[in-house]
């Protein structure tokens, strides 16, 4: 049986509260029809999206993550600056980025290159971010002026920092009301002395 999987890290609850207030401000002060914001309980930073994966491989993936995480120490991430994929003028995804990407990028690269889960790791790209919202095709293009205003006013926002203590293997079940995420395994990073 196939399960839709991804590997991620989660911000601490205090930072999630701050980001939830930020998305509430975006909805209230910059309402754009066709933007669906991420539910607070679904905010995470994806390190690697695995997609549909055989259920029998979950324990093997967990074992690989456990070994990789033993080589990394807990670290702090500072979240700031709104961005968008593919661009701020015509976004499909609205996100908040990371000020100090070194530690999380190293962790993601280790998972991508050392886990054996990616067939062509040299082609894998990683941009650390938390997805705040997704933009429907109907809202793209016509709303470019509204997006320009949003990014001009809130583009340089500072959300705060969080301690990253573990890597999580998630299952994602797509439902009409939005995805439901379930943690399948947790993998602790080494504690800071």
N, C-alpha and C positions, 0 to 999 in steps of 0.2 A: 504494500500500500504506500502511496506517495504522500509525503507531508511537505508543505511549503515552509522552508526554514530560513533563518538568518541569524547571524552572530552580531551581538551589539553590546554596548555599554549603556548604563542608565545614569542620568544625573540624580543627585540627592534630592529629597522632597522639597527642601527650601528653594533650590534653584528652579524646580518644576513649578512651584508657586509663583515665582517671579516671571517665568516665561508664560504661564497662564495669564497673568495680569497683562503682559505685553500683547498676547493675542487678543485679549478682551479689548485693549486699547485700539488695536488694528481694526477689529470688527466695528467698534463704536465710532472712531474718528475717521476711518478710511474705509467705509463700507463699499465693497466691490462685489457685485453680483457674480456668482459663479466661482467664488473662492471658498473652498471647504477646509476649515482649520482642523488640525490634528487634535484629537481628544487628549487631555492632559495625561491620562494613564497610558497613552500610546507613544509619548515622547521618548525617543531613544536616539542614540548615535549608532548607525549601522557600520560595522567594520567589514562585513562581507555578507552579501545576499547569496544564498545557496539555491533558492527556488525549490522546485519539486524534487524531493530527495526520497529515496527508498527508506522506509521506516527502519529496516534492519541495519542501516548505516549509522543510526543515531548514537549508539554506544561507542562506535569507532571514532566518530567526530568528537564526541565528548572527551575521549581519551587523548586525542590529538590536542584539543584545546587545553586540557589539564597540563600537558607537558610544556606547551608553549607559554602558558601563564606563569609557570615556575621560573621563567627567565626574566620576568618583568616585575617591577616594584610599583606599588600604588603611586598615583600621580594626581596633580590638580589640573583641571581644565578651566580656562576662563572663556566664557561665551560672550560674544559681542558682534556687532555689525550684521545688518540684514543683507542678504544676497538672494540671488535667484538663478535657477537653471531654466533655459539656456542663457537668458539675459534679464536684466532688470526692466528693460523696455517691453519685453514680450515673454513674461515668465510662465513656466509650467509648474514650477516648485518655488515656494518662498521659504527661505531658511535663515537660521542664525548660525554664524560661523564661530570659529575657535581662534583665540588670540595666540596661543602657544601650542601649535600643532605638533611639535616634535615628538613628545611621548606617545600620543595617540596614533600618529602616523607610523611610528616604529612598530607599535603593537599590531596595527592593521597589516603592515607589510609582512611581519612575521607570520601572521595567520594566512595571508594570501600566498606567500612563498614557501613556507615550511610545513603547511598542513597537508599538502597533496590534494586539496579540495578544489583547486583551480587548474583547469587544463592548460591555460596559457598565462601564467602569473605575470610575465613581463608585459602583457597587454592590459592588465588590470589597473584601473585608476581609482584613487581614493582621495576624496575631498571631505575633510571632517566637518560635519554640520548636523544640526537638528532640523528636521523638516517641520515647519510651522503650518504650512498649508499647501494645498494643491489647487491649481487653477484650471477650471473647465475650459475646453476648447472654445466654447461660446463666449468666454470672458477675455480671451486673448486678443490682442490687436486693438479692438475697439476701446479697451480700457487702458491703453498705454499711458495716457495723460494722468489717469488716476494712480497708476503704479509709479509714475515719475514723482508725483506729489508724495506718495507714501514713503518712497525711498529717500527723497530729499529731506523729509521731516524726521524719519526714524531710522535712517540707514546706519547711523553711527551709534546706535543704542548699545549700552553696556548692561548685560543681564547678571553678571556675577560669576563666581567660580564654584566648582564642585570637586570633591575628591572621588576619584575612580578607584574602586577597590576590587572589582570583579568583572569578568567577561561572562556574558549570558548567551546560551543557545536558545533561540525562540522558535516556536511554531506560530505561523500566521494563518488564521482561518478567515477567508474573505466572506463578509456577510453584507446584506443590503444596507445596513446602518453604518457600515465601516468595518475595518478589520478587527479581529479579536486576537490578542497575542497571549500565548501561554509559555512560561519558562519551562524548558525541558531539562536544562542543567546549568549549574553555576560553577564558575572557575575562579577561585581567589587569586589575586596578585599578591606578591610578597609584601608583607607589612613594612611600612617605613619605620626605621629605628627611632 
